[in-house]
Amino acid sequence: MSAIASTTASAGLGDLASKPTRAVAAKPEKRRGPLHYVGVTISAALLLFVAIVALLVVAIPAATGSTPYTVLTSSMEPKYPAGTLVVIKPVAAENVQVGDVITYQLHSGEPEVVTHRVIAIDNPIGGERTFTTKGDNNDIADAAPVREVQVRGELWYAVPLIGWVNNVINGGTRAVIIPIAAVVLFGYAGWMFVGSVLDRRRRRREAQAGQA
């Protein structure tokens, strides 16, 4: 009885040993083509551009009480050509000096403004201070002196070409476009982040399956 039992057990072990083991082949990693990386680069550049524009045109002026304007003519060339965004910060009239670039109302209380450089200051004793202004690209000074009440502020910073963007999102349009742009911007950033996390997890699972 013991011999039969021993023989039967040995045969069972032999059968188990003779069964071939199957290795699980790891799935080949999906390689991304150059178009994928081009798309990612373009998307990142566009995201960065929108963020910078929002910062320069909206966030910084709003936080500092400044006002963005767009240069519409060639009177301040070559430094400030048409399309340049100029951000004007409030300034006390007594602090304006010769050489400063100021934005002033053509007529006090009216919306039309001009951004020119101060070339002279008339400061009579007991009288109102006035400024003589001139466009850098103009041959003669502006016709009328600028009164203190007309001054809206002085130039803080300028960005070429962004002024055209400012024109598009100016006024009532700004209240609609900026929130939409912010939602799209953060939504896209979130989608990119989640997609990156999921992709890393997928590749980790595939690597672990290949090692099993």
Backbone bond lengths (Angstrom), bond angles and torsions (degrees), N, CA, C in turn:
res aa  C-N    CA-C-N  psi(-1)  N-CA   C-N-CA  omega(-1)  CA-C   N-CA-C  phi
1 M - - - 1.459 - - 1.509 110.95 -
2 S 1.319 115.08 -40.29 1.452 117.81 -178.79 1.503 111.53 -67.90
3 A 1.376 117.90 -33.18 1.460 120.74 179.37 1.502 111.09 -67.72
4 I 1.333 116.20 -40.93 1.466 119.89 179.67 1.511 110.08 -64.18
5 A 1.321 116.03 -44.26 1.454 119.82 -179.98 1.509 110.82 -61.41
6 S 1.345 115.98 -40.15 1.449 120.36 -179.11 1.514 110.70 -66.12
7 T 1.322 116.46 -41.49 1.463 120.47 -179.64 1.520 111.15 -65.83
8 T 1.316 116.68 -41.45 1.467 121.01 -179.83 1.517 111.17 -63.96
9 A 1.303 116.99 -42.19 1.457 121.10 179.29 1.512 111.19 -64.35
10 S 1.324 116.79 -41.33 1.461 120.73 -179.83 1.515 110.89 -64.15
11 A 1.325 115.84 -40.15 1.465 119.00 179.38 1.523 111.39 -63.99
12 G 1.342 115.62 -38.49 1.468 118.95 179.09 1.509 111.92 -63.92
13 L 1.336 117.37 -41.52 1.464 120.61 178.87 1.513 111.20 -65.84
14 G 1.339 115.08 -36.16 1.464 118.61 179.07 1.508 111.65 -65.05
15 D 1.339 115.52 -39.99 1.465 118.64 178.74 1.524 111.31 -62.12
16 L 1.370 114.58 -41.71 1.457 118.05 179.76 1.517 111.56 -65.25
17 A 1.319 116.04 -40.21 1.461 120.02 -178.17 1.509 111.98 -68.26
18 S 1.357 115.50 -28.78 1.462 118.27 -175.78 1.516 113.43 -82.46
19 K 1.360 117.61 -11.52 1.457 119.71 -179.11 1.522 110.35 -71.92
20 P 1.298 117.77 127.60 1.477 119.54 -179.71 1.523 111.21 -71.77
21 T 1.307 116.44 144.27 1.475 121.62 176.18 1.519 109.11 -95.51
22 R 1.314 115.57 139.02 1.459 120.57 -178.81 1.517 110.13 -102.94
23 A 1.290 116.98 123.74 1.467 121.27 177.81 1.527 109.05 -85.66
24 V 1.319 115.64 137.41 1.461 120.66 178.35 1.520 108.57 -83.68
25 A 1.293 115.26 116.30 1.463 119.19 -178.20 1.526 109.81 -74.85
26 A 1.319 116.03 133.13 1.466 120.58 178.37 1.523 109.95 -72.10
27 K 1.299 115.24 138.04 1.454 119.15 178.23 1.522 109.71 -66.92
28 P 1.293 116.16 133.43 1.472 117.52 178.71 1.520 110.63 -62.02
29 E 1.320 115.69 137.45 1.460 120.25 -179.24 1.523 110.30 -66.85
30 K 1.311 114.89 131.10 1.455 120.06 -179.06 1.521 109.63 -72.74
31 R 1.297 115.51 118.19 1.455 120.31 -178.48 1.530 110.09 -86.80
32 R 1.309 114.53 135.76 1.459 119.43 178.96 1.523 109.13 -88.49
33 G 1.302 114.68 138.20 1.449 120.02 -179.98 1.518 111.93 -80.06
34 P 1.323 117.03 172.20 1.472 120.83 -179.13 1.523 112.93 -62.53
35 L 1.343 117.43 -28.72 1.462 119.45 179.99 1.521 111.69 -63.97
36 H 1.339 116.03 -32.45 1.468 119.49 178.15 1.524 110.36 -61.94
37 Y 1.323 116.24 -46.45 1.462 120.16 -177.32 1.526 111.24 -71.29
38 V 1.327 116.40 -32.42 1.466 119.41 174.63 1.524 109.89 -63.73
39 G 1.337 116.00 -43.57 1.458 120.33 178.88 1.515 112.41 -62.93
40 V 1.340 116.25 -42.19 1.465 120.30 178.78 1.525 110.52 -63.55
41 T 1.333 116.58 -41.97 1.465 120.67 -179.84 1.525 111.40 -63.92
42 I 1.339 116.14 -44.62 1.467 120.17 179.34 1.522 110.42 -64.02
43 S 1.328 116.60 -42.20 1.466 120.50 -179.94 1.523 110.93 -63.00
44 A 1.332 116.29 -43.55 1.463 119.92 179.74 1.525 111.09 -64.75
45 A 1.341 116.44 -40.72 1.464 120.24 179.08 1.528 110.73 -64.76
46 L 1.340 116.69 -41.30 1.462 120.54 178.67 1.520 110.86 -65.21
47 L 1.320 116.19 -41.14 1.461 121.05 178.28 1.524 110.57 -61.44
48 L 1.327 116.14 -44.10 1.462 120.87 179.31 1.525 111.09 -64.96
49 F 1.336 116.53 -41.22 1.466 120.70 179.85 1.526 111.18 -61.89
50 V 1.332 116.43 -46.36 1.469 120.36 179.95 1.525 110.53 -62.21
51 A 1.336 116.36 -40.28 1.465 120.20 -179.76 1.529 110.95 -64.67
52 I 1.339 116.97 -42.20 1.468 120.83 -179.75 1.526 110.79 -66.36
53 V 1.335 116.28 -43.34 1.468 119.95 179.02 1.526 110.63 -61.38
54 A 1.333 116.30 -45.14 1.465 119.81 179.27 1.524 110.95 -61.51
55 L 1.327 116.03 -37.52 1.466 120.37 -179.93 1.525 111.08 -67.40
56 L 1.340 116.74 -47.47 1.463 121.16 -175.18 1.523 112.96 -74.35
57 V 1.330 116.51 -37.96 1.462 120.47 -173.04 1.524 112.26 -88.33
58 V 1.337 116.89 -32.69 1.462 119.64 -172.07 1.526 112.64 -116.60
59 A 1.332 116.64 -59.00 1.463 120.36 -168.61 1.530 113.00 -63.96
60 I 1.336 117.11 -52.82 1.468 120.01 -177.09 1.527 111.74 -64.75
61 P 1.350 119.46 -48.89 1.470 118.27 177.48 1.527 113.12 -58.64
62 A 1.333 117.15 -41.44 1.465 119.78 -179.02 1.520 111.54 -65.30
63 A 1.332 116.92 -37.83 1.464 120.60 -177.32 1.522 112.58 -73.96
64 T 1.329 117.40 -23.35 1.468 120.58 -175.13 1.526 113.53 -110.60
65 G 1.330 117.01 1.33 1.465 119.35 -178.43 1.511 113.34 73.50
66 S 1.330 116.74 18.59 1.464 121.28 179.61 1.527 110.15 -90.12
67 T 1.328 115.65 171.30 1.464 120.80 -178.27 1.523 109.89 -129.99
68 P 1.343 118.03 128.09 1.470 120.26 175.93 1.527 111.04 -85.78
69 Y 1.318 115.80 135.09 1.462 122.04 175.08 1.522 108.49 -128.14
70 T 1.327 114.92 163.74 1.462 120.81 177.43 1.518 109.89 -116.68
71 V 1.326 116.89 129.91 1.465 121.37 175.10 1.530 107.58 -72.81
72 L 1.319 116.81 123.42 1.465 121.14 -174.22 1.520 113.77 -105.73
73 T 1.335 117.43 -14.34 1.466 120.18 -177.17 1.526 109.77 -125.33
74 S 1.328 115.24 -179.83 1.466 120.88 -179.20 1.524 112.58 -95.05
75 S 1.332 117.98 12.07 1.467 120.30 -172.80 1.524 113.44 -66.63
76 M 1.347 117.81 -20.76 1.467 120.09 -178.99 1.523 112.30 -109.87
77 E 1.324 116.73 16.02 1.468 119.44 174.95 1.530 109.60 -69.69
78 P 1.326 118.42 155.88 1.473 126.68 5.54 1.526 114.21 -88.64
79 K 1.316 117.98 -11.00 1.463 119.50 -173.40 1.516 112.55 -72.87
80 Y 1.331 116.91 -37.53 1.464 120.74 -177.48 1.529 109.24 -126.55
81 P 1.333 118.19 78.51 1.468 120.80 -179.07 1.525 111.45 -72.36
82 A 1.320 115.13 170.13 1.464 120.36 178.00 1.528 109.74 -56.99
83 G 1.329 115.52 138.94 1.460 120.72 -178.24 1.514 113.63 96.17
84 T 1.330 116.72 -6.63 1.465 119.90 179.29 1.527 110.25 -74.85
85 L 1.320 115.87 135.83 1.462 120.84 172.63 1.521 108.23 -84.56
86 V 1.330 116.99 123.87 1.463 121.05 174.91 1.524 107.93 -116.42
87 V 1.312 116.05 126.72 1.462 120.90 178.52 1.522 107.59 -102.47
88 I 1.319 115.20 121.24 1.459 122.38 -173.42 1.526 109.39 -106.43
89 K 1.321 115.84 122.47 1.461 119.64 178.64 1.528 109.74 -100.87
90 P 1.325 116.98 148.07 1.470 119.82 -179.81 1.525 111.26 -59.79
91 V 1.320 116.07 145.24 1.458 121.17 179.06 1.527 108.59 -147.36
92 A 1.311 115.52 141.19 1.461 119.56 174.42 1.524 108.77 -71.86
93 A 1.313 116.62 137.80 1.467 120.84 -175.50 1.524 111.65 -57.56
94 E 1.334 117.59 -33.73 1.466 119.64 -178.76 1.528 112.84 -69.92
95 N 1.345 116.56 -13.72 1.466 120.21 179.70 1.526 113.16 -94.27
96 V 1.320 117.41 -5.47 1.462 120.95 178.84 1.522 109.25 -73.11
97 Q 1.332 116.03 134.71 1.458 121.25 -178.60 1.526 110.28 -124.12
98 V 1.326 115.08 162.35 1.464 120.19 175.86 1.531 108.51 -61.27
99 G 1.321 116.36 133.54 1.463 121.99 -177.82 1.516 113.14 101.65
100 D 1.347 117.48 -17.69 1.464 120.42 178.07 1.527 110.09 -72.10
101 V 1.335 115.38 146.93 1.466 121.01 172.04 1.520 107.35 -97.00
102 I 1.325 116.04 121.85 1.463 120.31 -178.11 1.529 110.23 -121.34
103 T 1.312 114.41 157.45 1.463 120.96 171.70 1.519 107.16 -110.50
104 Y 1.324 116.04 129.26 1.463 119.59 -177.63 1.523 110.21 -136.75
105 Q 1.315 115.17 155.57 1.460 121.27 176.34 1.524 109.40 -78.40
106 L 1.327 115.96 135.73 1.460 119.00 176.07 1.520 110.51 -61.27
107 H 1.327 115.00 -38.82 1.463 121.08 175.63 1.520 107.08 -134.28
108 S 1.301 116.56 129.69 1.459 121.41 -175.23 1.528 111.76 -53.54
109 G 1.338 115.34 129.81 1.459 121.02 178.03 1.511 114.39 88.45
110 E 1.340 118.31 -7.19 1.460 121.36 -179.95 1.531 109.92 -102.33
111 P 1.346 117.40 152.87 1.471 120.03 -171.94 1.525 115.31 -73.47
112 E 1.325 119.18 -23.33 1.463 120.50 -175.62 1.529 110.52 -68.41
113 V 1.345 115.75 128.23 1.467 120.18 -175.87 1.525 110.82 -128.87
114 V 1.328 114.93 162.70 1.462 123.21 176.92 1.524 107.90 -132.58
115 T 1.322 115.76 141.93 1.466 120.64 175.95 1.522 108.29 -115.41
116 H 1.342 116.41 107.05 1.463 122.76 -178.84 1.520 109.90 -137.20
117 R 1.329 115.02 171.87 1.460 121.03 -177.16 1.536 110.60 -94.80
118 V 1.328 115.38 141.13 1.465 121.08 177.13 1.530 108.42 -78.48
119 I 1.338 116.29 124.11 1.469 119.82 179.67 1.526 112.37 -112.05
120 A 1.334 116.44 -12.27 1.469 119.68 177.93 1.520 109.02 -161.38
121 I 1.334 115.48 152.04 1.462 121.39 178.61 1.522 108.49 -129.22
122 D 1.314 115.33 129.46 1.465 121.02 176.56 1.527 107.36 -104.95
123 N 1.322 115.43 115.71 1.462 120.15 -174.50 1.525 109.59 -126.68
124 P 1.331 116.96 72.22 1.472 119.25 -177.37 1.524 111.47 -68.75
125 I 1.306 116.00 149.13 1.464 120.87 179.09 1.528 109.01 -66.16
126 G 1.328 114.51 123.32 1.456 119.69 179.02 1.508 114.25 76.00
127 G 1.332 117.55 1.45 1.460 120.35 -179.06 1.519 112.06 -110.09
128 E 1.326 115.67 -179.64 1.461 120.87 -179.73 1.521 110.30 -83.04
129 R 1.302 116.08 135.68 1.460 121.71 178.58 1.530 109.49 -74.02
130 T 1.320 117.28 133.24 1.466 121.42 177.60 1.526 109.58 -129.85
131 F 1.339 114.80 159.24 1.465 120.97 -175.40 1.522 109.88 -124.48
132 T 1.325 114.90 136.78 1.457 120.46 171.95 1.522 107.37 -97.61
133 T 1.321 116.26 126.54 1.468 120.53 -175.85 1.524 110.44 -121.18
134 K 1.327 114.19 162.46 1.467 119.85 -178.55 1.522 108.83 -159.45
135 G 1.316 116.35 139.97 1.458 120.45 172.67 1.517 109.94 -72.02
136 D 1.326 117.39 140.09 1.470 120.66 -178.31 1.525 112.10 -57.82
137 N 1.329 116.59 -29.12 1.462 121.03 -176.76 1.526 112.53 -99.28
138 N 1.331 116.68 4.19 1.467 120.58 -179.98 1.527 110.50 -94.50
139 D 1.322 115.22 151.48 1.465 120.20 -179.39 1.526 112.45 -82.55
140 I 1.312 116.96 -28.21 1.462 120.06 -177.05 1.520 110.20 -127.19
141 A 1.330 115.37 161.34 1.461 120.97 179.60 1.525 110.20 -71.92
142 D 1.323 115.24 162.55 1.462 120.11 176.73 1.526 109.59 -62.59
143 A 1.319 115.45 147.95 1.467 120.65 -170.40 1.521 113.43 -62.93
144 A 1.332 116.87 -44.37 1.466 119.73 -174.32 1.522 110.76 -109.59
145 P 1.336 117.50 141.67 1.464 119.66 174.94 1.529 110.52 -66.35
146 V 1.320 115.62 152.49 1.465 121.57 -177.77 1.522 108.86 -96.93
147 R 1.319 116.32 125.76 1.460 120.97 178.33 1.529 109.90 -84.28
148 E 1.319 115.78 159.79 1.463 120.76 -178.89 1.523 111.90 -57.10
149 V 1.333 116.85 -39.20 1.456 121.03 -176.20 1.527 111.93 -67.34
150 Q 1.322 117.16 -19.25 1.460 120.62 -179.23 1.529 112.88 -84.04
151 V 1.315 117.79 -18.31 1.465 121.42 -174.07 1.525 110.36 -72.33
152 R 1.341 116.02 124.61 1.464 121.64 178.79 1.527 112.00 -94.88
153 G 1.321 116.95 -23.48 1.457 119.94 180.00 1.517 110.91 157.37
154 E 1.333 115.80 -179.16 1.464 120.98 179.00 1.519 110.18 -116.16
155 L 1.318 115.74 157.88 1.462 121.16 -178.30 1.518 110.83 -64.12
156 W 1.339 115.82 129.79 1.463 121.88 176.59 1.523 110.05 -102.21
157 Y 1.340 116.72 -56.97 1.466 119.66 175.10 1.525 108.96 -150.02
158 A 1.326 114.66 161.35 1.465 120.91 -178.12 1.521 109.24 -137.02
159 V 1.342 115.87 145.21 1.464 121.85 179.54 1.527 108.24 -132.97
160 P 1.341 118.13 120.88 1.473 120.22 -179.07 1.526 112.20 -61.31
161 L 1.338 115.87 142.79 1.467 125.51 171.32 1.531 114.63 71.38
162 I 1.313 118.37 -27.40 1.466 120.35 -176.59 1.527 111.02 -65.55
163 G 1.325 116.59 -17.17 1.460 119.60 178.74 1.517 113.03 -59.54
164 W 1.336 116.89 -33.53 1.466 119.00 178.46 1.522 110.12 -64.55
165 V 1.330 116.95 -36.96 1.468 120.41 176.41 1.523 109.78 -64.57
166 N 1.327 115.88 -41.14 1.464 120.36 178.82 1.525 111.11 -60.01
167 N 1.334 116.84 -37.80 1.464 119.93 178.66 1.524 111.61 -63.98
168 V 1.333 115.95 -37.93 1.465 120.25 -178.07 1.522 111.13 -66.56
169 I 1.345 116.73 -40.65 1.465 119.98 -175.02 1.519 111.84 -101.94
170 N 1.318 116.97 21.65 1.460 120.05 -177.98 1.525 110.67 -83.24
171 G 1.312 115.18 160.65 1.457 121.22 174.79 1.516 112.68 66.65
172 G 1.358 115.58 -139.14 1.458 121.08 -176.59 1.514 112.75 -66.17
173 T 1.342 116.70 -27.41 1.463 119.76 179.77 1.518 111.33 -62.43
174 R 1.333 116.89 -33.29 1.462 121.34 -178.13 1.530 111.32 -58.60
175 A 1.344 116.93 -39.32 1.463 120.97 -177.39 1.523 111.80 -65.95
176 V 1.331 117.41 -21.92 1.462 121.18 179.60 1.523 111.22 -94.84
177 I 1.337 116.33 -46.39 1.460 120.72 -172.95 1.521 112.13 -69.82
178 I 1.339 117.49 -42.67 1.462 119.85 -174.52 1.527 112.39 -62.11
179 P 1.354 120.53 -48.51 1.472 118.49 177.20 1.523 112.89 -61.13
180 I 1.342 116.96 -39.74 1.465 119.56 178.99 1.525 110.48 -64.04
181 A 1.336 116.14 -44.65 1.465 120.12 179.53 1.523 110.88 -62.17
182 A 1.337 116.86 -39.04 1.465 120.31 179.67 1.526 110.96 -64.55
183 V 1.346 116.76 -43.43 1.467 120.39 179.04 1.525 110.60 -63.10
184 V 1.338 116.07 -45.79 1.466 119.91 179.63 1.525 110.72 -62.99
185 L 1.329 116.14 -42.10 1.462 121.42 -177.84 1.522 111.22 -61.78
186 F 1.333 116.26 -52.38 1.460 119.49 -178.36 1.527 111.48 -71.53
187 G 1.330 117.08 -32.86 1.459 119.60 176.42 1.516 111.84 -63.92
188 Y 1.325 115.77 -42.77 1.464 119.94 178.96 1.525 110.94 -65.75
189 A 1.339 116.23 -42.47 1.466 119.66 178.41 1.525 110.72 -61.70
190 G 1.348 116.74 -41.47 1.462 120.18 178.12 1.513 112.29 -64.82
191 W 1.336 116.00 -40.34 1.464 120.24 178.77 1.525 110.85 -63.56
192 M 1.325 117.32 -42.15 1.462 120.94 178.06 1.523 110.93 -62.89
193 F 1.339 116.84 -41.12 1.465 120.76 -178.77 1.528 110.92 -66.59
194 V 1.337 116.60 -48.37 1.470 120.31 -179.73 1.523 110.44 -62.71
195 G 1.332 116.93 -42.31 1.459 120.23 178.78 1.517 112.22 -60.95
196 S 1.332 116.60 -38.91 1.462 120.57 178.80 1.525 111.25 -65.95
197 V 1.339 116.77 -42.19 1.469 120.79 179.15 1.523 110.95 -63.86
198 L 1.332 117.10 -46.17 1.462 120.86 -179.92 1.523 111.40 -63.61
199 D 1.319 116.76 -37.39 1.461 120.39 179.42 1.523 111.00 -65.59
200 R 1.333 117.30 -41.12 1.466 120.19 178.14 1.525 111.15 -64.90
201 R 1.330 117.32 -39.63 1.465 120.57 178.64 1.522 111.04 -65.29
202 R 1.322 117.17 -40.74 1.461 120.74 179.73 1.522 110.96 -62.49
203 R 1.316 116.45 -44.86 1.462 119.55 -179.95 1.521 111.67 -66.59
204 R 1.346 116.95 -33.24 1.463 120.13 177.99 1.526 110.58 -66.86
205 R 1.354 116.45 -41.62 1.469 119.70 178.48 1.519 111.22 -64.92
206 E 1.324 117.18 -40.38 1.464 120.29 179.26 1.524 111.11 -65.20
207 A 1.326 116.46 -38.11 1.463 119.68 178.45 1.521 110.93 -66.29
208 Q 1.340 117.40 -40.61 1.462 120.96 178.86 1.521 111.09 -66.79
209 A 1.343 117.57 -38.03 1.460 120.97 178.42 1.524 110.73 -65.68
210 G 1.317 116.95 -35.06 1.457 120.17 179.52 1.513 112.94 -70.57
211 Q 1.337 117.49 -25.54 1.458 121.22 179.84 1.520 112.67 -87.37
212 A 1.354 117.86 -13.14 1.467 121.24 -176.81 1.530 111.32 -71.96
